[in-house]
């Protein structure tokens, strides 16, 4: 029984994890809205990023008690916005970014 950690250290770890996931979702959303993609990723990369976005969104929902309400709602809207971006166009579905254009050669 000596290997159990106190509840306060677990709560602190969960709070830090909630903040990291929320900030990651918000930053990804802002990056994908602001920066245009210049190439298509491989299908495996595309599905891994979709799965990562889903897992982060579920993480924010499950850890909502650890976040202040404005941060929780901003992360929730950003997570949903990542999927709205993917529905914008065929290029957005493939890249995950709002804009897509080829660089001049």
Biopython code that builds the backbone (N, CA, C, O; Angstrom):
import numpy as np
from Bio.PDB.StructureBuilder import StructureBuilder

atoms = [
    (1, "UNK", "N", (0.802, -1.196, 0.000)),
    (1, "UNK", "CA", (0.000, 0.000, 0.000)),
    (1, "UNK", "C", (0.847, 1.262, 0.000)),
    (1, "UNK", "O", (0.301, 2.363, -0.080)),
    (2, "UNK", "N", (2.154, 1.135, 0.087)),
    (2, "UNK", "CA", (3.021, 2.301, 0.112)),
    (2, "UNK", "C", (3.188, 2.924, -1.263)),
    (2, "UNK", "O", (3.673, 4.050, -1.374)),
    (3, "UNK", "N", (2.791, 2.205, -2.324)),
    (3, "UNK", "CA", (3.003, 2.732, -3.668)),
    (3, "UNK", "C", (1.865, 3.635, -4.145)),
    (3, "UNK", "O", (1.945, 4.174, -5.249)),
    (4, "UNK", "N", (0.824, 3.813, -3.359)),
    (4, "UNK", "CA", (-0.266, 4.706, -3.756)),
    (4, "UNK", "C", (0.152, 6.156, -3.581)),
    (4, "UNK", "O", (0.799, 6.523, -2.600)),
    (5, "UNK", "N", (-0.233, 6.973, -4.559)),
    (5, "UNK", "CA", (0.077, 8.390, -4.490)),
    (5, "UNK", "C", (-1.079, 9.129, -3.831)),
    (5, "UNK", "O", (-2.223, 8.680, -3.898)),
    (6, "UNK", "N", (-0.791, 10.247, -3.202)),
    (6, "UNK", "CA", (-1.881, 11.030, -2.627)),
    (6, "UNK", "C", (-2.787, 11.573, -3.729)),
    (6, "UNK", "O", (-2.353, 11.774, -4.863)),
    (7, "UNK", "N", (-4.027, 11.801, -3.386)),
    (7, "UNK", "CA", (-5.007, 12.258, -4.367)),
    (7, "UNK", "C", (-4.651, 13.628, -4.931)),
    (7, "UNK", "O", (-5.012, 13.936, -6.066)),
    (8, "UNK", "N", (-3.959, 14.443, -4.169)),
    (8, "UNK", "CA", (-3.639, 15.792, -4.644)),
    (8, "UNK", "C", (-2.661, 15.762, -5.814)),
    (8, "UNK", "O", (-2.766, 16.604, -6.706)),
    (9, "UNK", "N", (-1.717, 14.830, -5.844)),
    (9, "UNK", "CA", (-0.785, 14.780, -6.960)),
    (9, "UNK", "C", (-1.472, 14.288, -8.226)),
    (9, "UNK", "O", (-1.138, 14.739, -9.322)),
    (10, "UNK", "N", (-2.424, 13.374, -8.096)),
    (10, "UNK", "CA", (-3.188, 12.911, -9.249)),
    (10, "UNK", "C", (-4.074, 14.027, -9.775)),
    (10, "UNK", "O", (-4.204, 14.194, -10.988)),
    (11, "UNK", "N", (-4.680, 14.785, -8.887)),
    (11, "UNK", "CA", (-5.528, 15.898, -9.301)),
    (11, "UNK", "C", (-4.704, 16.961, -10.012)),
    (11, "UNK", "O", (-5.152, 17.533, -11.005)),
    (12, "UNK", "N", (-3.507, 17.228, -9.511)),
    (12, "UNK", "CA", (-2.641, 18.202, -10.173)),
    (12, "UNK", "C", (-2.212, 17.741, -11.550)),
    (12, "UNK", "O", (-2.121, 18.542, -12.481)),
    (13, "UNK", "N", (-1.946, 16.441, -11.680)),
    (13, "UNK", "CA", (-1.553, 15.892, -12.976)),
    (13, "UNK", "C", (-2.713, 15.968, -13.969)),
    (13, "UNK", "O", (-2.512, 16.287, -15.141)),
    (14, "UNK", "N", (-3.937, 15.673, -13.493)),
    (14, "UNK", "CA", (-5.105, 15.755, -14.360)),
    (14, "UNK", "C", (-5.389, 17.190, -14.785)),
    (14, "UNK", "O", (-5.797, 17.435, -15.920)),
    (15, "UNK", "N", (-5.173, 18.135, -13.879)),
    (15, "UNK", "CA", (-5.370, 19.540, -14.222)),
    (15, "UNK", "C", (-4.356, 19.976, -15.277)),
    (15, "UNK", "O", (-4.712, 20.669, -16.231)),
    (16, "UNK", "N", (-3.114, 19.578, -15.113)),
    (16, "UNK", "CA", (-2.096, 19.929, -16.106)),
    (16, "UNK", "C", (-2.409, 19.291, -17.453)),
    (16, "UNK", "O", (-2.247, 19.929, -18.494)),
    (17, "UNK", "N", (-2.854, 18.042, -17.440)),
    (17, "UNK", "CA", (-3.212, 17.363, -18.679)),
    (17, "UNK", "C", (-4.387, 18.054, -19.357)),
    (17, "UNK", "O", (-4.386, 18.211, -20.578)),
    (18, "UNK", "N", (-5.378, 18.464, -18.592)),
    (18, "UNK", "CA", (-6.533, 19.159, -19.155)),
    (18, "UNK", "C", (-6.110, 20.471, -19.811)),
    (18, "UNK", "O", (-6.576, 20.798, -20.902)),
    (19, "UNK", "N", (-5.238, 21.217, -19.155)),
    (19, "UNK", "CA", (-4.760, 22.482, -19.723)),
    (19, "UNK", "C", (-3.942, 22.245, -20.987)),
    (19, "UNK", "O", (-4.080, 22.986, -21.961)),
    (20, "UNK", "N", (-3.100, 21.229, -20.981)),
    (20, "UNK", "CA", (-2.275, 20.936, -22.159)),
    (20, "UNK", "C", (-3.145, 20.560, -23.347)),
    (20, "UNK", "O", (-2.931, 21.048, -24.457)),
    (21, "UNK", "N", (-4.125, 19.694, -23.118)),
    (21, "UNK", "CA", (-4.996, 19.255, -24.215)),
    (21, "UNK", "C", (-5.845, 20.415, -24.716)),
    (21, "UNK", "O", (-6.032, 20.561, -25.924)),
    (22, "UNK", "N", (-6.358, 21.238, -23.817)),
    (22, "UNK", "CA", (-7.171, 22.384, -24.232)),
    (22, "UNK", "C", (-6.346, 23.378, -25.041)),
    (22, "UNK", "O", (-6.797, 23.863, -26.078)),
    (23, "UNK", "N", (-5.148, 23.679, -24.574)),
    (23, "UNK", "CA", (-4.281, 24.614, -25.311)),
    (23, "UNK", "C", (-3.864, 24.033, -26.652)),
    (23, "UNK", "O", (-3.752, 24.763, -27.637)),
    (24, "UNK", "N", (-3.634, 22.736, -26.698)),
    (24, "UNK", "CA", (-3.269, 22.085, -27.951)),
    (24, "UNK", "C", (-4.400, 22.170, -28.968)),
    (24, "UNK", "O", (-4.153, 22.457, -30.139)),
    (25, "UNK", "N", (-5.625, 21.929, -28.546)),
    (25, "UNK", "CA", (-6.764, 22.031, -29.467)),
    (25, "UNK", "C", (-6.940, 23.453, -29.983)),
    (25, "UNK", "O", (-7.153, 23.660, -31.177)),
    (26, "UNK", "N", (-6.851, 24.417, -29.101)),
    (26, "UNK", "CA", (-7.023, 25.811, -29.507)),
    (26, "UNK", "C", (-5.905, 26.230, -30.455)),
    (26, "UNK", "O", (-6.162, 26.891, -31.461)),
    (27, "UNK", "N", (-4.665, 25.850, -30.143)),
    (27, "UNK", "CA", (-3.532, 26.219, -31.003)),
    (27, "UNK", "C", (-3.624, 25.541, -32.363)),
    (27, "UNK", "O", (-3.334, 26.166, -33.383)),
    (28, "UNK", "N", (-4.023, 24.274, -32.396)),
    (28, "UNK", "CA", (-4.173, 23.580, -33.678)),
    (28, "UNK", "C", (-5.244, 24.234, -34.525)),
    (28, "UNK", "O", (-5.064, 24.410, -35.730)),
    (29, "UNK", "N", (-6.350, 24.594, -33.912)),
    (29, "UNK", "CA", (-7.422, 25.237, -34.665)),
    (29, "UNK", "C", (-6.954, 26.567, -35.254)),
    (29, "UNK", "O", (-7.181, 26.839, -36.433)),
    (30, "UNK", "N", (-6.309, 27.387, -34.442)),
    (30, "UNK", "CA", (-5.836, 28.675, -34.941)),
    (30, "UNK", "C", (-4.786, 28.508, -36.039)),
    (30, "UNK", "O", (-4.788, 29.257, -37.017)),
    (31, "UNK", "N", (-3.896, 27.539, -35.884)),
    (31, "UNK", "CA", (-2.864, 27.284, -36.893)),
    (31, "UNK", "C", (-3.484, 26.819, -38.209)),
    (31, "UNK", "O", (-3.102, 27.293, -39.279)),
    (32, "UNK", "N", (-4.434, 25.899, -38.131)),
    (32, "UNK", "CA", (-5.032, 25.372, -39.354)),
    (32, "UNK", "C", (-5.938, 26.387, -40.039)),
    (32, "UNK", "O", (-6.177, 26.288, -41.242)),
    (33, "UNK", "N", (-6.440, 27.353, -39.293)),
    (33, "UNK", "CA", (-7.226, 28.423, -39.911)),
    (33, "UNK", "C", (-6.318, 29.468, -40.559)),
    (33, "UNK", "O", (-6.664, 30.027, -41.600)),
    (34, "UNK", "N", (-5.165, 29.735, -39.953)),
    (34, "UNK", "CA", (-4.311, 30.831, -40.407)),
    (34, "UNK", "C", (-3.305, 30.427, -41.485)),
    (34, "UNK", "O", (-2.968, 31.247, -42.339)),
    (35, "UNK", "N", (-2.823, 29.200, -41.467)),
    (35, "UNK", "CA", (-1.751, 28.777, -42.360)),
    (35, "UNK", "C", (-2.328, 27.884, -43.452)),
    (35, "UNK", "O", (-3.050, 26.929, -43.167)),
    (36, "UNK", "N", (-2.008, 28.198, -44.689)),
    (36, "UNK", "CA", (-2.466, 27.387, -45.816)),
    (36, "UNK", "C", (-1.569, 26.164, -45.974)),
    (36, "UNK", "O", (-0.363, 26.222, -45.738)),
    (37, "UNK", "N", (-2.184, 25.063, -46.375)),
    (37, "UNK", "CA", (-1.422, 23.844, -46.639)),
    (37, "UNK", "C", (-0.868, 23.914, -48.057)),
    (37, "UNK", "O", (-1.471, 24.522, -48.941)),
    (38, "UNK", "N", (0.283, 23.287, -48.262)),
    (38, "UNK", "CA", (0.919, 23.327, -49.572)),
    (38, "UNK", "C", (1.084, 21.954, -50.197)),
    (38, "UNK", "O", (1.511, 21.847, -51.347)),
    (39, "UNK", "N", (0.755, 20.914, -49.466)),
    (39, "UNK", "CA", (0.839, 19.572, -50.028)),
    (39, "UNK", "C", (-0.136, 18.666, -49.297)),
    (39, "UNK", "O", (-0.532, 18.935, -48.163)),
    (40, "UNK", "N", (-0.507, 17.601, -49.962)),
    (40, "UNK", "CA", (-1.407, 16.624, -49.362)),
    (40, "UNK", "C", (-0.605, 15.644, -48.516)),
    (40, "UNK", "O", (0.453, 15.186, -48.947)),
    (41, "UNK", "N", (-1.084, 15.316, -47.329)),
    (41, "UNK", "CA", (-0.389, 14.294, -46.546)),
    (41, "UNK", "C", (-0.767, 12.898, -47.044)),
    (41, "UNK", "O", (-1.729, 12.731, -47.794)),
    (42, "UNK", "N", (-0.003, 11.917, -46.620)),
    (42, "UNK", "CA", (-0.350, 10.536, -46.939)),
    (42, "UNK", "C", (-1.652, 10.187, -46.233)),
    (42, "UNK", "O", (-1.964, 10.784, -45.202)),
    (43, "UNK", "N", (-2.423, 9.235, -46.758)),
    (43, "UNK", "CA", (-3.688, 8.872, -46.097)),
    (43, "UNK", "C", (-3.500, 8.418, -44.646)),
    (43, "UNK", "O", (-4.340, 8.709, -43.794)),
    (44, "UNK", "N", (-2.427, 7.722, -44.364)),
    (44, "UNK", "CA", (-2.193, 7.285, -42.982)),
    (44, "UNK", "C", (-2.004, 8.493, -42.064)),
    (44, "UNK", "O", (-2.517, 8.503, -40.946)),
    (45, "UNK", "N", (-1.278, 9.503, -42.522)),
    (45, "UNK", "CA", (-1.089, 10.713, -41.725)),
    (45, "UNK", "C", (-2.407, 11.440, -41.508)),
    (45, "UNK", "O", (-2.678, 11.949, -40.421)),
    (46, "UNK", "N", (-3.223, 11.481, -42.555)),
    (46, "UNK", "CA", (-4.516, 12.157, -42.451)),
    (46, "UNK", "C", (-5.381, 11.490, -41.383)),
    (46, "UNK", "O", (-5.961, 12.176, -40.541)),
    (47, "UNK", "N", (-5.472, 10.170, -41.409)),
    (47, "UNK", "CA", (-6.333, 9.482, -40.460)),
    (47, "UNK", "C", (-5.758, 9.506, -39.049)),
    (47, "UNK", "O", (-6.512, 9.485, -38.076)),
    (48, "UNK", "N", (-4.432, 9.549, -38.924)),
    (48, "UNK", "CA", (-3.840, 9.685, -37.594)),
    (48, "UNK", "C", (-4.131, 11.050, -36.994)),
    (48, "UNK", "O", (-4.396, 11.149, -35.796)),
    (49, "UNK", "N", (-4.086, 12.113, -37.808)),
    (49, "UNK", "CA", (-4.406, 13.439, -37.276)),
    (49, "UNK", "C", (-5.884, 13.543, -36.919)),
    (49, "UNK", "O", (-6.236, 14.195, -35.936)),
    (50, "UNK", "N", (-6.749, 12.913, -37.701)),
    (50, "UNK", "CA", (-8.179, 12.907, -37.361)),
    (50, "UNK", "C", (-8.386, 12.171, -36.039)),
    (50, "UNK", "O", (-9.124, 12.644, -35.174)),
    (51, "UNK", "N", (-7.745, 11.024, -35.881)),
    (51, "UNK", "CA", (-7.875, 10.257, -34.637)),
    (51, "UNK", "C", (-7.313, 11.047, -33.456)),
    (51, "UNK", "O", (-7.891, 11.024, -32.369)),
    (52, "UNK", "N", (-6.204, 11.739, -33.653)),
    (52, "UNK", "CA", (-5.615, 12.546, -32.591)),
    (52, "UNK", "C", (-6.560, 13.681, -32.190)),
    (52, "UNK", "O", (-6.716, 13.969, -31.003)),
    (53, "UNK", "N", (-7.190, 14.324, -33.175)),
    (53, "UNK", "CA", (-8.152, 15.383, -32.877)),
    (53, "UNK", "C", (-9.344, 14.843, -32.093)),
    (53, "UNK", "O", (-9.819, 15.489, -31.159)),
    (54, "UNK", "N", (-9.821, 13.671, -32.469)),
    (54, "UNK", "CA", (-10.947, 13.064, -31.754)),
    (54, "UNK", "C", (-10.558, 12.747, -30.313)),
    (54, "UNK", "O", (-11.317, 13.027, -29.386)),
    (55, "UNK", "N", (-9.373, 12.163, -30.127)),
    (55, "UNK", "CA", (-8.927, 11.828, -28.778)),
    (55, "UNK", "C", (-8.745, 13.079, -27.918)),
    (55, "UNK", "O", (-9.100, 13.074, -26.739)),
    (56, "UNK", "N", (-8.199, 14.139, -28.491)),
    (56, "UNK", "CA", (-8.043, 15.389, -27.737)),
    (56, "UNK", "C", (-9.400, 15.979, -27.369)),
    (56, "UNK", "O", (-9.579, 16.491, -26.264)),
    (57, "UNK", "N", (-10.350, 15.909, -28.287)),
    (57, "UNK", "CA", (-11.682, 16.429, -28.005)),
    (57, "UNK", "C", (-12.351, 15.629, -26.887)),
    (57, "UNK", "O", (-12.967, 16.212, -25.994)),
    (58, "UNK", "N", (-12.239, 14.310, -26.927)),
    (58, "UNK", "CA", (-12.780, 13.492, -25.840)),
    (58, "UNK", "C", (-12.054, 13.771, -24.527)),
    (58, "UNK", "O", (-12.677, 13.780, -23.465)),
    (59, "UNK", "N", (-10.752, 13.995, -24.593)),
    (59, "UNK", "CA", (-9.993, 14.313, -23.388)),
    (59, "UNK", "C", (-10.470, 15.590, -22.729)),
    (59, "UNK", "O", (-10.574, 15.656, -21.504)),
    (60, "UNK", "N", (-10.762, 16.603, -23.525)),
    (60, "UNK", "CA", (-11.267, 17.865, -22.968)),
    (60, "UNK", "C", (-12.638, 17.655, -22.346)),
    (60, "UNK", "O", (-12.931, 18.195, -21.279)),
    (61, "UNK", "N", (-13.478, 16.870, -23.015)),
    (61, "UNK", "CA", (-14.822, 16.632, -22.484)),
    (61, "UNK", "C", (-14.746, 15.870, -21.161)),
    (61, "UNK", "O", (-15.460, 16.205, -20.217)),
    (62, "UNK", "N", (-13.893, 14.854, -21.082)),
    (62, "UNK", "CA", (-13.805, 14.056, -19.865)),
    (62, "UNK", "C", (-13.107, 14.797, -18.724)),
    (62, "UNK", "O", (-13.344, 14.488, -17.556)),
    (63, "UNK", "N", (-12.260, 15.760, -19.043)),
    (63, "UNK", "CA", (-11.548, 16.511, -18.004)),
    (63, "UNK", "C", (-12.122, 17.916, -17.804)),
    (63, "UNK", "O", (-11.418, 18.803, -17.320)),
    (64, "UNK", "N", (-13.370, 18.127, -18.164)),
    (64, "UNK", "CA", (-13.958, 19.468, -18.110)),
    (64, "UNK", "C", (-14.039, 20.025, -16.702)),
    (64, "UNK", "O", (-14.057, 21.243, -16.527)),
    (65, "UNK", "N", (-14.088, 19.177, -15.707)),
    (65, "UNK", "CA", (-14.157, 19.660, -14.321)),
    (65, "UNK", "C", (-12.845, 20.312, -13.898)),
    (65, "UNK", "O", (-12.824, 21.086, -12.941)),
    (66, "UNK", "N", (-11.759, 20.014, -14.589)),
    (66, "UNK", "CA", (-10.440, 20.550, -14.240)),
    (66, "UNK", "C", (-10.145, 21.885, -14.920)),
    (66, "UNK", "O", (-9.127, 22.511, -14.627)),
    (67, "UNK", "N", (-11.020, 22.330, -15.822)),
    (67, "UNK", "CA", (-10.783, 23.559, -16.574)),
    (67, "UNK", "C", (-11.791, 24.629, -16.186)),
    (67, "UNK", "O", (-12.927, 24.315, -15.832)),
    (68, "UNK", "N", (-11.381, 25.895, -16.250)),
    (68, "UNK", "CA", (-12.363, 26.966, -16.080)),
    (68, "UNK", "C", (-13.339, 26.948, -17.264)),
    (68, "UNK", "O", (-12.948, 26.589, -18.375)),
    (69, "UNK", "N", (-14.584, 27.327, -17.044)),
    (69, "UNK", "CA", (-15.579, 27.251, -18.125)),
    (69, "UNK", "C", (-15.186, 27.969, -19.421)),
    (69, "UNK", "O", (-15.425, 27.409, -20.490)),
    (70, "UNK", "N", (-14.595, 29.182, -19.394)),
    (70, "UNK", "CA", (-14.241, 29.801, -20.684)),
    (70, "UNK", "C", (-13.205, 28.994, -21.472)),
    (70, "UNK", "O", (-13.293, 28.897, -22.696)),
    (71, "UNK", "N", (-12.243, 28.426, -20.783)),
    (71, "UNK", "CA", (-11.221, 27.624, -21.467)),
    (71, "UNK", "C", (-11.835, 26.342, -22.004)),
    (71, "UNK", "O", (-11.524, 25.912, -23.115)),
    (72, "UNK", "N", (-12.711, 25.732, -21.210)),
    (72, "UNK", "CA", (-13.375, 24.511, -21.662)),
    (72, "UNK", "C", (-14.181, 24.768, -22.930)),
    (72, "UNK", "O", (-14.076, 24.011, -23.895)),
    (73, "UNK", "N", (-14.986, 25.834, -22.936)),
    (73, "UNK", "CA", (-15.816, 26.115, -24.100)),
    (73, "UNK", "C", (-14.981, 26.521, -25.304)),
    (73, "UNK", "O", (-15.317, 26.168, -26.434)),
    (74, "UNK", "N", (-13.902, 27.254, -25.082)),
    (74, "UNK", "CA", (-13.022, 27.613, -26.209)),
    (74, "UNK", "C", (-12.387, 26.360, -26.807)),
    (74, "UNK", "O", (-12.291, 26.238, -28.029)),
    (75, "UNK", "N", (-11.956, 25.438, -25.967)),
    (75, "UNK", "CA", (-11.360, 24.196, -26.463)),
    (75, "UNK", "C", (-12.403, 23.336, -27.156)),
    (75, "UNK", "O", (-12.105, 22.702, -28.169)),
    (76, "UNK", "N", (-13.604, 23.303, -26.635)),
    (76, "UNK", "CA", (-14.669, 22.519, -27.253)),
    (76, "UNK", "C", (-15.035, 23.074, -28.630)),
    (76, "UNK", "O", (-15.209, 22.314, -29.583)),
    (77, "UNK", "N", (-15.151, 24.386, -28.731)),
    (77, "UNK", "CA", (-15.450, 25.014, -30.019)),
    (77, "UNK", "C", (-14.287, 24.810, -30.995)),
    (77, "UNK", "O", (-14.512, 24.559, -32.179)),
    (78, "UNK", "N", (-13.060, 24.913, -30.512)),
    (78, "UNK", "CA", (-11.897, 24.696, -31.379)),
    (78, "UNK", "C", (-11.844, 23.248, -31.862)),
    (78, "UNK", "O", (-11.531, 22.997, -33.026)),
    (79, "UNK", "N", (-12.144, 22.302, -30.986)),
    (79, "UNK", "CA", (-12.157, 20.900, -31.387)),
    (79, "UNK", "C", (-13.224, 20.616, -32.422)),
    (79, "UNK", "O", (-12.976, 19.892, -33.387)),
    (80, "UNK", "N", (-14.410, 21.176, -32.233)),
    (80, "UNK", "CA", (-15.460, 21.021, -33.234)),
    (80, "UNK", "C", (-15.086, 21.756, -34.522)),
    (80, "UNK", "O", (-15.402, 21.298, -35.620)),
    (81, "UNK", "N", (-14.415, 22.891, -34.381)),
    (81, "UNK", "CA", (-13.980, 23.652, -35.555)),
    (81, "UNK", "C", (-12.976, 22.900, -36.409)),
    (81, "UNK", "O", (-12.938, 23.086, -37.625)),
    (82, "UNK", "N", (-12.164, 22.055, -35.792)),
    (82, "UNK", "CA", (-11.227, 21.247, -36.571)),
    (82, "UNK", "C", (-11.962, 20.319, -37.527)),
    (82, "UNK", "O", (-11.480, 20.053, -38.628)),
    (83, "UNK", "N", (-13.120, 19.829, -37.117)),
    (83, "UNK", "CA", (-13.898, 18.958, -37.992)),
    (83, "UNK", "C", (-14.725, 19.758, -38.984)),
    (83, "UNK", "O", (-15.009, 19.274, -40.080)),
    (84, "UNK", "N", (-15.116, 20.969, -38.624)),
    (84, "UNK", "CA", (-15.788, 21.850, -39.580)),
    (84, "UNK", "C", (-14.818, 22.219, -40.704)),
    (84, "UNK", "O", (-15.214, 22.280, -41.868)),
    (85, "UNK", "N", (-13.576, 22.462, -40.368)),
    (85, "UNK", "CA", (-12.560, 22.750, -41.384)),
    (85, "UNK", "C", (-12.461, 21.591, -42.361)),
    (85, "UNK", "O", (-12.378, 21.812, -43.569)),
    (86, "UNK", "N", (-12.469, 20.374, -41.869)),
    (86, "UNK", "CA", (-12.342, 19.202, -42.744)),
    (86, "UNK", "C", (-13.525, 19.077, -43.691)),
    (86, "UNK", "O", (-13.382, 18.492, -44.764)),
    (87, "UNK", "N", (-14.683, 19.602, -43.333)),
    (87, "UNK", "CA", (-15.857, 19.524, -44.197)),
    (87, "UNK", "C", (-15.949, 20.694, -45.182)),
    (87, "UNK", "O", (-16.879, 20.749, -45.986)),
    (88, "UNK", "N", (-15.010, 21.613, -45.129)),
    (88, "UNK", "CA", (-15.054, 22.809, -45.960)),
    (88, "UNK", "C", (-14.898, 22.514, -47.439)),
    (88, "UNK", "O", (-15.653, 23.053, -48.248)),
    (89, "UNK", "N", (-13.959, 21.690, -47.813)),
    (89, "UNK", "CA", (-13.715, 21.364, -49.222)),
    (89, "UNK", "C", (-12.940, 20.053, -49.294)),
    (89, "UNK", "O", (-12.455, 19.564, -48.274)),
    (90, "UNK", "N", (-12.821, 19.482, -50.489)),
    (90, "UNK", "CA", (-12.022, 18.253, -50.610)),
    (90, "UNK", "C", (-10.558, 18.464, -50.206)),
    (90, "UNK", "O", (-9.938, 17.580, -49.615)),
    (91, "UNK", "N", (-10.018, 19.630, -50.526)),
    (91, "UNK", "CA", (-8.638, 19.919, -50.121)),
    (91, "UNK", "C", (-8.525, 20.038, -48.599)),
    (91, "UNK", "O", (-7.542, 19.595, -48.005)),
    (92, "UNK", "N", (-9.537, 20.639, -47.979)),
    (92, "UNK", "CA", (-9.533, 20.761, -46.525)),
    (92, "UNK", "C", (-9.687, 19.403, -45.855)),
    (92, "UNK", "O", (-9.109, 19.163, -44.795)),
    (93, "UNK", "N", (-10.463, 18.516, -46.468)),
    (93, "UNK", "CA", (-10.599, 17.169, -45.917)),
    (93, "UNK", "C", (-9.242, 16.475, -45.904)),
    (93, "UNK", "O", (-8.882, 15.811, -44.932)),
    (94, "UNK", "N", (-8.504, 16.634, -46.977)),
    (94, "UNK", "CA", (-7.225, 15.938, -47.088)),
    (94, "UNK", "C", (-6.151, 16.572, -46.209)),
    (94, "UNK", "O", (-5.352, 15.857, -45.604)),
    (95, "UNK", "N", (-6.121, 17.903, -46.130)),
    (95, "UNK", "CA", (-5.019, 18.567, -45.436)),
    (95, "UNK", "C", (-5.335, 18.943, -43.994)),
    (95, "UNK", "O", (-4.435, 18.989, -43.156)),
    (96, "UNK", "N", (-6.602, 19.213, -43.694)),
    (96, "UNK", "CA", (-6.967, 19.669, -42.359)),
    (96, "UNK", "C", (-6.806, 21.165, -42.192)),
    (96, "UNK", "O", (-7.010, 21.685, -41.095)),
    (97, "UNK", "N", (-6.444, 21.876, -43.258)),
    (97, "UNK", "CA", (-6.283, 23.328, -43.222)),
    (97, "UNK", "C", (-7.415, 23.977, -44.012)),
    (97, "UNK", "O", (-7.971, 23.366, -44.925)),
    (98, "UNK", "N", (-7.753, 25.214, -43.660)),
    (98, "UNK", "CA", (-8.832, 25.918, -44.334)),
    (98, "UNK", "C", (-8.457, 26.231, -45.779)),
    (98, "UNK", "O", (-9.278, 26.061, -46.681)),
    (99, "UNK", "N", (-7.236, 26.682, -46.005)),
    (99, "UNK", "CA", (-6.773, 27.043, -47.352)),
    (99, "UNK", "C", (-5.780, 26.035, -47.861)),
    (99, "UNK", "O", (-5.082, 25.368, -47.096)),
    (100, "UNK", "N", (-5.732, 25.937, -49.195)),
    (100, "UNK", "CA", (-4.745, 25.069, -49.839)),
    (100, "UNK", "C", (-4.350, 25.724, -51.151)),
    (100, "UNK", "O", (-5.210, 26.108, -51.944)),
    (101, "UNK", "N", (-3.056, 25.849, -51.380)),
    (101, "UNK", "CA", (-2.554, 26.272, -52.684)),
    (101, "UNK", "C", (-1.143, 25.763, -52.866)),
    (101, "UNK", "O", (-0.406, 25.538, -51.906)),
    (102, "UNK", "N", (-0.793, 25.590, -54.117)),
    (102, "UNK", "CA", (0.550, 25.111, -54.438)),
    (102, "UNK", "C", (1.520, 26.288, -54.463)),
    (102, "UNK", "O", (1.171, 27.374, -54.924)),
    (103, "UNK", "N", (2.699, 26.080, -53.982)),
    (103, "UNK", "CA", (3.739, 27.105, -54.040)),
    (103, "UNK", "C", (4.251, 27.235, -55.468)),
    (103, "UNK", "O", (4.294, 26.249, -56.203)),
    (104, "UNK", "N", (4.640, 28.446, -55.869)),
    (104, "UNK", "CA", (5.193, 28.607, -57.223)),
    (104, "UNK", "C", (6.519, 27.875, -57.342)),
    (104, "UNK", "O", (7.284, 27.776, -56.384)),
    (105, "UNK", "N", (6.768, 27.370, -58.530)),
    (105, "UNK", "CA", (8.013, 26.613, -58.750)),
    (105, "UNK", "C", (8.999, 27.427, -59.514)),
    (105, "UNK", "O", (10.103, 26.958, -59.793)),
]
sb = StructureBuilder()
sb.init_structure("model")
sb.init_model(0)
sb.init_chain("A")
sb.init_seg("    ")
for serial, (resi, resn, name, xyz) in enumerate(atoms, 1):
    if name == "N":
        sb.init_residue(resn, " ", resi, " ")
    sb.init_atom(name, np.array(xyz, "f"), 0.0, 1.0, " ", f" {name:<3s}", serial, name[0])
structure = sb.get_structure()
